[in-house]
Amino acid sequence: MFAREGLIALASTALAGLGIAALAAPAHADAAVTVGGNLTFNGALDEWEGASFDPGAVEGPTVTISFVATGLDRDAIWVAAGGMLTKTNGTVCDYTECEMAVNSSETFIIDPDASNSEISFYEAESYVIDGSFTVTYAPPSDDPGGSAPGPAPLMQQFPRPATGTCDEAQPEGLNWGGVPSGGWGESWAQWMNDGEGGDVCTRTLIYNASASAWEVD
């Protein structure tokens, strides 16, 4: 088993199933991909089969990956991106550098060199999850120079607790770059309950370009 990195919010953690999504749509909408399906292990091929990728190809300055596939007997996966994706904490995703919780969503920055670049996944024992999707970098359309000013606002979400407050229930790993805990409100999100929707705790992080840091909005 490997050490868990801090989880980004669009995300659920394996503990609570968080969700993170790109918020305010920039002129060029940030991309989102859902990895679903019911996975089964094929020992002959050493791979997990049955994954679906919707859509199979995306363009944008960032991509939010929601890994909600069922059947995997691990609580985390690796994002294999060949350096074409980077976590918002600055970790470049090659093979085992970027860990992501199962039943979670996380936003990644797309490398400007990405063009139909394949993104795939491995589980903790290094068995491949069959299938992939591709990413292509596209700057915000309101930035004719082609240099994005920074990541778009990000929405962090996790399932609303049955008792207690959202602030009290905040999972670990959501305070990117030293942002404080708290600031959560209550809302509803479609990604809950296998896509049927449900109550969530939610807040938005914004990137302060002058301070080169994330802040709670």
JONOR-V514971 format. One line per field, one symbol per residue. ss: DSSP state (2 for helix, 1 for strand, 0 for the rest). psi: psi as a letter, one per 30 degrees, with the letter a starting at -180 (. if undefined). burial: + if it has 16 or more other ideal C-beta (glycine too) atoms within 10 Angstrom, else -. Layout:
BEGIN
ss = ???
psi = ???
burial = ???
END
This chain:
BEGIN
ss = 0000000000100000011111000000001111110101110000111001110011110111111001000001111100001110000110000011100111111100000011111110000111111111100000000000000001111110000002222000000222000000111110022220011111111111000011110
psi = klkklkklbglllfefilkklkbjjlejkklkkkjaljkkkjfefhlklgkkjjlfklklflkkkjjgklfkhlgllkjjgggfkklfgfkkjddgejkkkkhlkkkkkkkffkjhkkkakklfggkkjkllllkkkklkfgiffgjkflklkkkkllkklellleeffkllgfikggkllagklkakkfflhhgfllklkklkkkkjeefhlklk.
burial = ----+-+++++++++++++++++--+-++++++++++-+-+-----+++++-+----++++++++++++--+--+++++++--+++++--+-+---+++++++++++++++--+--+-++++++--++++++++++++++-------+--++++++++++-----+--+++-+++++-+---++----+-++-------++++++++------++--
END
